[in-house]
Amino acid sequence: MADSPFPRSSRSGLLRTTLNSSMAPQNLSHSLLILEKSNAEQNERSLMEDTGDDLDRGKSRMDVLFPQFFDVLQAQGNGQEAFEVIQSLTQVCRGVVEQLELEIDHGMGGEQGARQRESMLTWLRQEINTWRLLHALFYDRILLQTDRQADDEMQDGPTLGGSEKEVIQQLYALNATLREYQLVVDWLEACYDRGEQQNPLHAHDRMMAWENTLFQLENLQGAAFGKGHKIVTRLDPDAPVREKRPLHALDEEDNLRLSRAIFELIRAGRVDDGLKLCKHFGQTWRAAILEGWRLHEDPNFEQNVSVLHEKLPIEGNPRRDIWKRCAWMLADSKNYDEYSRATAGVFSGHLGSLKTLLHSNWHDVLWAHLKVQIDIRVESEIRGCCLKNYQPMPDDYWNGRMTMEQIFEELNVAKDASVRDFAQSQLGIIQRHLILDTCGELIQHMVRWVEKDTSQQSPHQLRFMAHIVLFLRQIGRVEQERQAEKIVAAYVEALIARGEPQLIAYYTASLSNPLQVQLYSRFLEQVEQKRPRELAVDAALQAGLDVEQITRVTVQNIRLAHQPLGEFGEPQSGEISAIDQRKISALEWLIHLPEQRGELLWQANAMIRTYLASSKVECMRQTFRMVPADIVQQLVSLYGSVDNIPPREECCLKEYLCYKAYLSGVDSFVEWNRLQQNRPKKPQTSHAASSQDNFTERMASERKEQAHRSEVVRWEHKVKEQAKQTIELLYNVLMFPDKGWLVDPFIAKLPENAVQLNWDHRLLQMEKLRSICIPEIALFLNEVMFKSGDFAGCVRLADEISSENRQLYKVYTKHKLAELLAKIADASLELLNSKLDPWGYPITT
C-alpha cells in the first residue's frame, strides 16, 4: 500500500509494529515538579488583564482560513493533484491551530478569550481529522484500488499453504474493504487524544515489579501497610488469579495504572511503546504476552533463503492460536481489571471487554468495533488458507462479525448520550458517510443543513462543507450537481457577507451560469465605490465569469428595485434622492467593458424614460452624463460601420439622441426664461433735484442711466440670440428626423430576444412619453416666439402640428390641443392688432 497521511508502519493490520516514538516515562518527583510549575503558570495567566487581545478574541486568526484555502485551490491550476490539495488544506488548518494555542499560552483575552479560542481549536482539530480521513480513504479508493484492478483480475484467489504473514499480506492487497477498515483504524489511532487526563504513571524510574508485595512477603512482621490483609503468597504472574488474593494495595494501584497506560498506548496505535513500557517497569512477562498476537512466518522455508545455509530468526508466534484462545478467555474473565481485559480484547477480537471500557466516545467505540472486525476477517482468512490445525475460537467470537453499516447503526442507538449526539452531529454524519463511501447521501444531508437555516451554519462550517463538495466533484463522486451547487452557493453567500471579490469570483466560477449570474450580481449590488467596483470586475474577469451578463443583471436589479423612501420623503425639486443616485451610479458597471456600450445605452435609456415620466429632469440629466460623450463613435468602431450595428443598438442610439435633443431644448428654454426674467433694473434717482445739486452728482446720474441703457441693449441682444437658439433646439425635437422624436427607425426585424427585453413595453413607454413631451415642447416653443414677438411663427407652429407628414396632432388629447390652439389664437389676435391678417401676412384690399 502507498503511504497514507497517518503515521503507519510497513505492515498492515495485525502486522503493524511501532507507530510513533516511545513515550519516555517520568519519575514521580519530576512529574510533580512539572505539574507544580504548570499550575503556577496557569494561575499567573488567569490573573492577567485582557489588555493585548484583539477585539474579536481570535476570530480574525481563524478567518485567515478563507483566503488561505483560496490560495491553495488556486495553486491547483499549476498541476497540483487533488490529494495534494487536501494535504495543503490540512496543513493550513494546523498553522491556525498552532497560532491559537500560542495565544492561549500567552494568556491573550483572559478567561473569556481562552474559552472562545478553545472552542475554535475543538472545531479545527475535528476538521483536520476529517480532512485526514478523507485523504486516506479516497487515496486508496481512487488511486490504489484502480491500479490494482488489473492485478486482481489476473489472480485466481488467495494462495494456499503460505505462512500467516504471507496470507494476510495478500489479503490486504486484494480485499479493499478490509484495507479501508484498517485505514479507518489507523486514522482513529492517529487522531487519538487523551485530552486533559494526567499521566497515569507516577512511579519510580526503573522500578522492580510488585516490590511492595515482595517486601511484605519477606518482612511479614514489619510491614508498614497491609498488616492483617491477606495477599498472595507467590509472585508469579498468575498468582493473584490462582490464589484469588490481591497484591499489596500499592502494587495493585501501580498495576492498574500500568494497565491503563498500556491500553492508552495501544489505543493510540503505539503497541511497541507499550511493550517498552512493560519492560521499563519490570513486568517483562506482560511484554511477552503482548508479543503473542504477531503473525507467524518462518523465512527459512523460502527457496532463496535456504541456499544461504544460514538460519534466519522466526517471526511472530507459532502458537498464536493457543495464545489467542487464552487472550479471549482473559478478556472474557471477570478476574482481571478492565484495562487488562480490554488490552487482551484488542488482540483477540473480544468486543465486550472493549465496550466496557470504551463507551462514552464515538471514535473510541468505532475503533473497538473495527479492531474486532479486522481481527475476525484476518483470523478467518488464516484458518481458511494456512495448512495447519488451529485451536477453535468460541462461537461468540465468530458471531461478532458485522458490516460497517451495522456498526454505524449501533452507534446511532448507543446507550451513552454523548455517542448518540456525535453520531447525529454534522461532523459525525460527515465522517460516517465518508467511511461508508455514500457521497450522495452526504451531500443530501449538507443540503438539508443549508436549506434549513443558513444563518445557523457558521461561515467556517460552510467553508468546510463547500471544499468537501469541491473535492468530491473533482474526483467524480458527485451524482447530483444541483445539490452540490447549493452547498457551494451557500458558502459564496457567506463570502459575499465578507466582501472579498477574489474569493467570491473564484468560488462562484465553480457554479452553473445561472447561479454565477445570480450570486455575483448580488455581490456587485452591494459595492458602491468606484475602486472596489473595478476590483470586483477584474476578479470576475480573472475567474472567467460572464461579466457582461452579470453586470447587466446587476444594473437591471438595482434599476427595478422598489425601495421605500427615507424618513424625509421625496427630496426637493432639482435634487436627487439617495435611491435615485444609487440607481444612476449603477451604470458604472457597464462602463468597464467596451463591448457593453450597447447595454449601457439600453439601461440608461430605460432609466431616462422612467425619470422623464416622473418629471425628474435632474435625475435624467445625471443619467445622461453617465453615458460617454463619444458613444456614437464607440459603437461605430465596435461594429465596424453604421450598417453593422444590431437592431437593438440602432434603436437605442436613436432614442439616446432623442433625449439629447430634448435635454438641449429644455435647458435652452430654461436659460432663455432666466434671461428674460432678469431684465436689468433701472438705477434709482432722487425724487426731486434741488438747486443746490452740484455738477458732479448730475454727471454721475447721467452715466448710470447711460450704462443702464447699454446694459439693456446687451440684455435684449442676449435674449434675442437665446430665443433664436431655443426656438431652433425646440424645433429639433418636434422635427426630429427618421420618423420623428422617440420613434424607432425602420429595422428589418426585431431583436432575437425581444420578448426578454420587453420590447413592446418599451414601445408603449415611448409612445406615452411622446404624448407628454411633444405638447410640452410645443408650448415652450409658442411661449418663446410669442414673447419674442414672432406671432407669425406661433401660427406656423399650428401648421407643423397638423401636418400629415409627422402627424404630431395624434399625440394630443382634446384638452391639450385646445390649450395650444387658444395660445395660437392669442398670437393671431396680436397679428390683427398689428394690421396683419391672422396668419401674419399683410392685408390686401
Residue pairs with C-beta under 8 A, 6 or more apart in sequence:
1 12
1 140
1 144
1 172
1 173
1 179
2 139
2 143
2 144
4 135
4 136
4 139
4 140
4 183
4 186
5 87
5 90
5 132
5 135
5 136
5 139
6 132
6 136
6 186
6 187
6 189
6 190
7 19
7 20
7 190
7 269
8 16
8 19
8 186
9 15
9 16
9 17
9 18
9 19
11 17
12 168
12 169
12 172
12 179
12 182
13 168
13 172
13 178
13 182
13 374
13 378
14 168
14 293
14 294
14 295
14 347
14 374
14 375
14 378
15 165
15 168
15 169
15 294
15 295
16 269
16 271
17 271
17 272
18 270
18 271
18 272
18 273
19 189
19 190
19 268
19 269
19 270
19 271
19 272
20 268
20 269
20 270
20 273
21 273
22 270
22 272
22 273
22 276
22 277
23 265
23 270
23 273
23 277
25 201
25 205
25 277
25 280
25 281
26 34
26 199
26 201
26 205
27 203
27 204
27 205
28 202
28 203
28 204
31 199
31 202
32 202
35 198
44 107
45 107
46 107
46 110
46 111
48 107
48 110
49 110
50 108
50 109
50 110
50 112
50 113
52 108
53 103
53 108
53 109
53 110
53 113
54 60
54 61
54 108
54 109
57 109
57 112
57 113
57 116
57 117
58 100
58 103
58 108
58 109
58 113
58 116
58 117
58 120
59 116
59 120
61 96
61 99
61 100
61 103
62 96
62 100
62 120
62 124
62 460
63 498
64 96
65 92
65 93
65 96
65 460
65 463
66 459
66 463
66 495
66 498
66 500
66 503
67 500
67 503
68 92
69 89
69 92
69 463
69 467
70 502
70 503
70 506
70 507
72 85
72 88
72 89
72 92
73 85
73 467
73 470
73 506
74 506
75 85
75 88
76 82
76 85
80 88
82 471
82 474
82 475
83 135
83 138
83 139
83 143
85 471
86 131
86 134
86 135
86 471
87 135
89 131
89 467
90 128
90 131
90 132
90 135
93 124
93 127
93 128
93 131
94 128
96 124
97 121
97 124
97 125
97 128
100 117
100 120
100 121
100 124
101 121
103 109
103 113
103 117
104 114
104 117
104 118
104 121
107 114
108 117
109 116
109 117
123 460
125 193
126 427
127 460
127 464
129 187
129 191
130 427
130 430
130 431
130 434
130 464
132 187
132 190
132 191
133 184
133 187
133 431
133 434
133 435
134 434
134 468
134 471
136 183
136 186
136 187
137 180
137 183
137 184
137 434
137 435
137 437
138 471
138 475
138 477
140 176
140 179
140 180
140 183
141 176
141 180
141 437
142 475
144 179
145 176
148 173
148 174
152 174
155 174
158 167
158 170
158 171
158 174
158 381
158 384
158 385
159 166
159 167
159 170
159 385
160 385
160 387
161 385
161 386
161 387
162 170
162 385
162 386
163 295
163 296
163 297
163 298
163 301
163 386
164 295
164 296
164 297
164 316
164 320
164 382
164 386
165 295
165 296
165 297
165 315
165 316
166 297
167 381
167 382
167 385
167 386
168 295
168 378
168 381
168 382
171 178
171 377
171 378
171 381
172 178
172 179
172 182
175 377
178 374
178 377
178 378
180 435
181 370
181 373
181 374
181 377
181 404
182 374
184 366
184 370
184 435
185 269
185 367
185 370
185 371
185 374
186 269
188 363
188 366
188 367
188 370
189 267
189 268
189 269
189 367
190 269
191 363
192 267
192 268
192 269
192 363
192 367
194 264
199 261
200 257
200 258
200 260
200 261
200 264
201 257
201 258
201 261
201 281
202 257
203 254
203 257
203 281
206 280
206 282
207 254
207 281
207 282
208 214
208 282
209 281
209 282
209 283
210 235
210 247
210 248
210 251
210 255
211 251
212 225
212 226
212 247
212 248
212 249
212 250
212 251
213 231
213 232
213 235
213 247
213 248
213 251
214 235
215 223
215 248
216 223
216 225
216 226
216 231
216 248
217 231
217 233
217 235
225 248
225 249
225 250
226 248
226 249
229 246
229 249
230 245
231 245
231 246
231 247
231 248
232 239
232 240
232 243
232 245
232 246
232 247
233 239
233 243
233 245
234 243
237 285
237 286
239 245
240 246
240 247
241 333
241 335
241 336
244 335
246 252
247 255
254 281
255 337
256 337
256 339
258 277
258 278
258 281
258 283
258 286
259 337
259 339
259 340
259 343
260 339
261 274
261 277
262 274
262 277
262 278
262 286
262 290
262 339
262 343
263 339
263 342
263 343
263 346
263 357
265 271
265 273
265 274
265 277
266 274
266 343
266 346
267 358
267 364
267 367
271 290
274 290
275 287
275 290
275 291
276 287
278 284
278 286
278 287
278 290
279 287
290 343
290 347
291 317
292 317
292 320
292 323
292 324
292 327
292 347
293 317
293 320
293 323
293 324
293 327
293 347
293 348
294 315
294 316
294 317
294 320
295 315
295 316
295 317
295 320
295 382
296 314
296 315
296 316
296 317
296 318
296 320
297 314
297 315
297 316
298 314
298 315
298 318
299 305
299 312
299 314
299 315
300 306
300 311
300 312
300 314
305 312
317 323
321 390
321 391
322 391
324 347
324 348
324 379
324 391
324 393
325 348
325 391
325 392
325 393
327 344
327 345
327 347
327 348
327 350
328 344
328 348
328 349
328 350
328 393
328 394
328 397
330 336
330 340
330 341
330 344
330 348
331 341
331 342
331 344
331 345
331 348
331 350
331 352
331 353
332 341
332 350
332 352
332 353
333 341
336 344
338 353
338 356
338 357
339 357
341 350
341 353
341 356
341 357
342 353
342 354
342 356
342 357
342 358
344 350
344 353
345 351
345 352
345 353
345 354
346 354
346 371
347 375
348 375
348 397
349 371
349 372
349 375
349 376
349 379
349 393
349 397
349 400
350 372
350 397
351 368
351 369
351 372
351 400
354 368
354 371
354 372
355 365
355 368
358 364
358 365
358 367
358 368
359 365
359 414
359 415
359 416
359 419
360 416
360 418
360 419
361 418
361 419
361 422
362 411
362 418
362 419
362 422
362 423
362 428
365 411
365 414
365 419
366 407
366 411
369 402
369 407
369 410
370 407
372 400
373 400
373 401
373 402
373 407
376 397
376 398
376 400
376 401
377 401
379 393
379 397
380 398
382 390
383 390
402 410
404 435
404 436
405 436
408 423
408 432
408 435
408 436
411 419
411 420
411 423
412 420
412 423
412 424
413 420
414 420
414 423
422 428
423 429
423 432
426 449
426 461
429 442
429 445
430 442
430 445
430 446
430 465
430 468
433 439
433 441
433 442
433 445
434 442
439 472
439 477
439 478
439 479
440 479
440 480
442 468
443 469
443 472
443 478
443 480
443 483
443 484
443 487
444 483
446 465
446 468
446 469
446 487
447 483
447 486
447 487
449 457
449 465
450 457
450 462
450 465
450 486
450 487
450 490
451 486
454 462
454 490
454 493
457 490
459 491
459 494
459 495
459 497
459 498
462 487
462 490
462 491
462 494
463 491
463 494
465 487
465 490
465 491
466 487
466 488
466 490
466 491
466 507
469 478
469 484
469 487
469 488
470 488
470 510
472 478
472 484
473 481
473 484
473 510
478 484
481 512
485 511
485 512
485 515
488 507
488 510
488 511
489 511
489 515
489 519
491 507
492 504
492 507
492 508
492 511
492 519
493 519
493 522
495 503
495 504
495 507
496 504
496 519
496 522
496 523
496 526
499 523
499 526
499 527
501 523
501 532
501 535
501 536
501 538
501 539
501 540
502 539
502 542
504 519
504 520
504 523
504 539
505 520
505 536
505 539
505 540
505 542
505 543
505 545
506 539
506 543
508 515
508 516
508 519
508 520
508 543
508 545
509 516
509 543
509 544
509 545
511 519
513 546
513 549
516 545
516 546
516 550
517 546
517 549
517 550
517 553
518 553
520 540
520 545
520 550
521 550
521 551
521 553
521 554
521 557
523 536
524 533
524 536
524 550
524 551
524 554
524 589
525 554
525 557
525 558
527 533
527 536
528 582
528 585
530 588
533 588
533 589
533 592
534 592
537 547
537 551
537 589
537 592
537 593
540 547
540 550
541 547
547 592
547 593
548 593
548 595
548 596
548 599
551 589
551 590
551 592
551 593
551 596
551 599
552 590
552 596
552 599
552 603
554 586
554 589
555 586
555 587
555 589
555 590
555 599
555 603
556 603
558 582
558 583
558 586
559 583
559 586
559 603
559 606
559 607
561 583
563 579
565 577
565 579
566 577
566 578
570 577
571 577
574 618
575 618
576 584
576 616
576 618
576 619
576 622
580 611
580 616
580 619
581 622
583 607
584 607
584 619
584 622
584 623
584 626
585 626
587 600
587 603
587 604
587 607
587 623
587 626
587 627
588 626
590 596
590 599
590 600
590 603
591 600
591 626
591 628
594 634
594 638
595 638
597 628
597 631
597 634
597 635
597 638
598 635
598 638
598 646
598 648
598 649
598 652
600 626
600 627
600 631
601 627
601 631
601 635
601 649
601 652
601 653
601 655
601 656
602 648
602 652
602 757
604 623
604 624
604 626
604 627
604 656
605 652
605 655
605 656
605 659
606 762
607 619
607 623
608 620
608 623
608 624
608 659
609 762
609 765
609 766
609 769
611 617
611 619
611 620
611 623
612 620
612 659
612 662
612 769
612 772
612 773
613 765
613 768
613 769
613 772
617 666
620 659
620 663
621 663
624 659
624 660
624 663
627 656
628 634
631 653
631 656
632 653
635 645
635 649
635 653
636 642
636 645
639 645
639 646
639 649
645 653
646 751
647 747
647 748
647 749
647 750
647 751
648 751
648 757
650 745
650 747
651 744
651 745
651 747
654 738
654 744
654 745
655 742
655 744
655 766
658 733
658 736
658 741
658 742
661 729
661 732
661 733
661 736
661 741
662 733
662 741
662 773
662 777
664 729
664 732
665 726
665 729
665 730
665 732
665 733
665 777
665 780
666 780
668 722
668 725
668 726
668 729
668 730
669 726
669 729
669 730
669 780
669 784
671 722
671 726
672 719
672 722
672 723
672 725
672 726
672 784
675 715
675 718
675 719
675 722
676 719
676 723
676 787
678 715
679 712
679 715
680 708
680 711
680 712
680 715
682 708
683 701
683 704
683 705
683 707
683 708
685 701
689 698
719 788
720 788
723 784
723 785
723 787
723 788
726 780
726 784
727 781
727 784
727 785
727 788
727 790
727 793
730 777
730 780
730 781
730 784
731 781
733 741
733 773
733 774
733 777
734 741
734 774
734 777
734 778
734 781
734 800
734 806
734 808
735 800
735 806
736 742
738 745
739 745
739 746
740 770
740 806
740 808
741 770
741 773
741 774
742 766
742 767
742 769
742 770
742 773
743 766
743 770
744 763
744 766
750 759
751 757
751 759
754 760
767 811
770 811
771 811
771 812
771 813
774 808
774 811
774 812
775 811
775 812
775 816
775 817
775 819
775 820
778 797
778 801
778 808
778 820
779 819
779 820
779 823
781 797
782 794
782 797
782 820
782 823
782 824
782 827
783 823
785 791
785 793
785 794
785 797
785 827
786 794
786 823
786 826
786 827
786 830
791 827
791 828
791 830
791 831
791 834
791 840
792 827
792 831
792 836
792 839
792 840
794 823
794 824
794 827
794 828
795 824
795 827
795 828
795 831
795 838
795 839
795 840
797 824
798 820
798 821
798 824
800 806
800 808
801 808
801 809
801 812
801 820
802 808
802 809
809 817
812 820
828 838
828 839
831 837
831 838
831 839
831 840
832 838
835 842
835 843
836 842
836 843
837 843
